[in-house]
Amino acid sequence: MFRVIALCALLFLPSAGFTPSFAQPSKPTGAVDSENAIRNRKNAWTVGVASGQLEGLYPRFAAEIARVLDDGDNLRVLPFLAYGAASNVEDLLYLRGVDVAFTQSDVLEYYRTQLKVTNLQNRISYLMRLYTTEVHILAGKDIKSLEDLRGKKVSFGPPGNSAALTGPVILQRLNIPVEMLLIDHSAGLEQLRKGEIAALVRVVGKPVDYFTKIPAEWGLHFVPIRSNKIFDDIYAFGELTSTDYPTLVPKGEAVDTIAVPTVLAVFNWPRNSDRYLRLQKFTDALFAKWDRFQQPPFHPKWREVNLAADVPSWTRSPLAEAALKNIGAKNATVDQKAFDAFLAQAQGGRALPPAERDKLFRDFMQWRAQQNQR
């Protein structure tokens, strides 16, 4: 199948170059050597980042990473438009030129339970945990709960996107089988409007135009995902409010859901290999320039990120561990330490589930940002 990957240039051809079968005018040896030198220089420190589809946040974040880190031939970041969280991991494993990939915290669970791949955690690791994205389950009036979806047709978007990853994990944990459809988000919404399917699932940072533009007269609403301990190991709490989606949530109300942490993943290349050294330079620059992402005009969700945050079931890359150590507590853990002190005082030492702790930390960071603005 022919695949077009936007924003990339031939996926970093090897230094020998590609020689077409048709005849070419001969070039002086000096000219050939000069072109080879340019090719080698361009590829030596170029890092490919698999992001996602245009309407999501992955491409925005990847583009902002490129803007901050680009340093000519010393370090160049090329973001790729890709299919999404699940497919990005496959690209990270097998596609030439992809060094870093945006994915989700539950991708290991998806590969283990849906694709029966059991050793993925030994092949990839994470640089940092980024923002969370909310699970949106949109349905008609006859669907009041997730249980009402049992045996019905549900659209999870195109193959490889975030909803096609998270949706099956959620429903399998709840033991609710559905008829899974992998169709384009626009087509799925049209089928839902016509009553041809029971619901559609999207995993995206709120609010998103896809939902805000739905008129109230369509009679659609979000199906709640109630708080449940079976989600605590990989998901965080979330909610969809009337402020986020005034045509889908009654005024002043909120719909419970879960949020999926975004993960910046890398392949575990052998130490001191060419690809390892390339990732090392990328990682060091990303952590060293972290303050740049905290200011406008960069996306406000950068300010939700705690560099020292762990991702359950994942292993932090040694490159990230070293970078954290280099920048020290000043940049990486000052907010976490302040939060820990606040939590110890407020909760009296009571241990909290990871999901509840994560939500409190995000609330704490938002409060800190508001205080700084004042």
N, C-alpha and C positions, 0 to 999 in steps of 0.2 A: 504494500500500500504506500502510495506517495504521501509524504508528510512535509508540510511547510512549517518551519520554525522561524518566527519573526524575530527581528532584532539581532540576528547573528550573521556571521560571514563565513560560510563554509566550514563551520565548526572546527576551526584551528587545524588546518591541514598540516601533516607532518613536514618537517623541514626539507625533505627531498622534493616536496611539491607534487602536483598531479600532472602527468604528461598526457595530453589528448592523443588519440591514435592518428589524427590527421597531421600532415606535415606542417611545420612551423619554420619561419625564417630563422636561420642560425644567428646566434648572438656571440659577440666576442666573449672570451673567457672571463675577462674582467667584469663585464656587465652581468654575467650569470652569477659570479661570486658576490657581486654587490646585491643582487636581488635575493640571493640566499641569506645574506647577512641581515637584510631588512626583514625577511620572513621569520628568521630565527628570533630577532629582536622583538618583533610584534607578538610572537607566540609565547615567549619565555615567561612573561609575568601577566598573562591574560587569564582571567578567571570567569568562567561561565556560570550564571545563576539561573536555574529553572524557577520561574515564578508561577503564573497562572493565567486565567482568562481576563480579558480587559476590564470586565465589570467588577472584578474583585479587588482586594487590597494588595495581594501579592505583587502585581506589577508595579504599583505605586511605591511600595517599600523597596523593591529591588532597584527601581530607578533612583530612589533617594540614596540608597547605598552606593550606587555607581557615582552619583554626583559628589558625594563626600570623599570617596576613596580613590577616585581616578587620579593618577599621577603620571600621565603620559606612558612611556614605555616601562617605567618603573613598576607600575601596577595599573592595570586596566580591567574594569568590571563590565561584562556584557550580559545584561538581563535578557532572558529568553521568554517569550510568551509560550506557555505550555498548557497541558490539559488540567492540571490541578494536583491536589495533595497526594493521592495514591499513585497517579502516573508519574509524578515528579520523582518519587523514590525509585521507580523502575528506570527513569532517565539517569538518575544519579548512579545507579548500579551498572548501566550498560551503554549509555549514549556518550559517544566521544565528545569531549569538550565541556561537559557539565561537571562542575566541581562542587557546587553548593546548590541546595534545593530547599524551597519553602515547602513544608508539609505540616502535619498535625500530630499532636501527642498520641492519638489513638491509631496511628498508622501501623504500629507494631502489632496491636490487637487485631486489626483488619487483616494483615498479612498472615497472622497465625490462624485465625478462625475462618476466614473466608477463602484465602488462597493456599492455606496449609503450608506456609513457609515458616519454619520454626527457628532459624538461625539468623534472622535479620539483624537483631540487636548486636551481633558480633561483627557485622559488616559495616554498619553506619553508626554515627554518634551525633551529638548536637553541639553547636557552638553557643546557642542561647535560646531561651524561651522568650517569644515575643508576645504580642497581644492575643486576646481571646476573641473568638468569633462565635456568635450565637446560632443555635439550631432553631430554624424557622420551619414549622410544620403548618402549612396553610390548607384549610379544608372548607367544605360547605357546611350548611346548618345542621345536617344530619349526623355529623361527626363531632361528638362531644369530648371524647377521650381517645387515647391511643388504642385502647382495647377495641374501640369501634372500627379500627382499621383492619382487624383480623380478617384475612382472606380477600381483602379488597385490593384494587389497583392503586399503586402509589408511584408517582414519578420521583426519581432521585437525580434528575439531570443527566448530562452526558457521561459516558464512561470515564473514570479517572478523576472526576471532580470531587470536591470535599463532601458533598451530600451523599454521593455514591459510596464513600468510605464510612462516614459516621452513621448514616441511617441504618444500614444492616447491623452494625455493632449494637446500637441502641435497642433495636427491635429484637435481636437475638437474645440479648441479656434479659429482656422482658418476656421472652418466649411468645412473641406475637408475629406469626408468619403473615406475609403479605405477598401480593403479586407485584414484583419489582419491575418497573419500567425505567429504562435508561434512554431518555429522550431530552432534546434541547429544552432549556428552561422556558423559553418563550412558547414553544409548542405545548409544554406541560401546563402552563398557565391557561392557555386557550382551551385545552381539554378539560381542565378543572372548571373553568367558567361554564362550559357546556354540560357539565355533569358526567363526562365520559370516564373520569377517574375520581377516586375518593379524596386524594390529597396529593400535595407535592412537598418535597423537602429541599431546603437550601441551608447551607452553613456559610454564613457571611457576617461580617461586622455590621452591626446596626448603626443607624438606619441606612437602608439601601433603596435607591429609586425604584428598583424592581417591585417592591412592596408599597412604597409611599404613593405611587401613581395609580394604585388599584382603587377604583371608585367604590364608595360605600354601598351603592345599589347592587353590586354583584353579590352581596350577601355572604362574603367569605370571612373567615376568622382564623386566628392561630390556635392550634391545639396545645394545651399545656403539657409540659413534661414535669411531673411532680418530683419533689426532692426524694431521692432514694439512695440508700447506702451502696447499692450495686454500681453506682456511677462514680463514687468518691475517688476511686483509684486513678482515674485518668481525666475526669471532667471537673469543671468548676460550675458554680451557680450562675444563673443569668436570668434576665427578665426582659420582656418586650412591653413597653409602656405606650399609653395613649399619646404621649409626647413624641415617641419614636414613630408611631404609625396611627395617626388620628382617624383614619378611615377603617381600620381593622380592629382596633382596641377601643372599647368604650371610654369616654372621657374620665380621667382620674383613676383608671384601673390599670392593672398590669397582668401579664400572662407569664407564669413561671416557665423557665426552660433551662437548658444546660448550655454551657459555653465550652468551646474547644480551644485549648492553648495551641498557638502556632509555634512551630519549631523550625529553626534554621539548621538543617542537617548537612552533614558532610560524610564522604566515604572514608573509611579507615585505611588510608594508604600506608605502605611500609615507611617507617621513619627514614628521613633524609632522601627519599625518592624525589623525583622531579615534581610529581603532583603534591607530595607532602610539603615540600618547600614552598610551592605556589600557594597552598592553603595557609601555610604559616604566615606568609607575608600579608595575605588577605585578612587573617584573623587578628594579627597584631595591629594592623591599621584600623580595623573595625572597632576594637576595644579602645585603642589610644585616642580615637577621634569621637568617642561616644558623646561627649558634650555637645557636639554639633547637631546631633539628632534631637536634642531636647528643646531646641528653639524653633520659632517660626522661620521659614514657611514650611517646615517639615510636618508631616502628619501628626496630629496630637496624640495618637495611640503610641507613638514612640515613648511618651512620658509615662506610660503604664508599665514599661518594661523594667524588671528587676534583674540586673545582669547575673546576680548570684543565685537566682531561683533554680531549683532542681526540676527535672521532668521525670515523674515516676516511670519506672520500667526502662528508662533510657540511661545511657552512659555519656557523661560529658566528655567531649574530645579533649585529649591531653593538650592540644593547642589552645583551647579555651581556658583550661585550668592554668596554663602558664601565663596567658594574657591577663587573667583575673589577678594572678599574683603580682604581675608587673605593675598594673595600675593601682593596686592596693585598695585599702578600705575607703579611701577618699571618694572614689568614683563608684565602686562596685557595691559596697555593702553598707554605706552610711544610712540609706533609707531603710534597709532591712533591719539594721540594729535599732534604729529609732522605732520601727514598727514592733520589734520584739519587746522592747521596753514598754511600749504602749499596751501591747497585748497582755504582757505579764501582769501589769497593774489592773487592767480592765477585767481580765478573766480569772485573776487570782491563781494563776498557774495551771488552770484547767486545760488539758490537751484538746485541740480541735481537729476535726477531720480535715484532710488536705483541701477539699473543695471549699469548705467554709472559711478556712484560713486564707485561701487565695482570694475569695470575694472580699474579705475584710482588708486584705492588703491593697487591693485595687481601690476600695473606698478610701483607705488611708492616703494613698498616693494622690487621688483626686482632691482630697481635702488639703493636702500639702500644697498642691498646685494653686488652689484657690487662695490659700494663705499667702503664698509668694506673690501672687498677682496684686493682692491688697497692699 
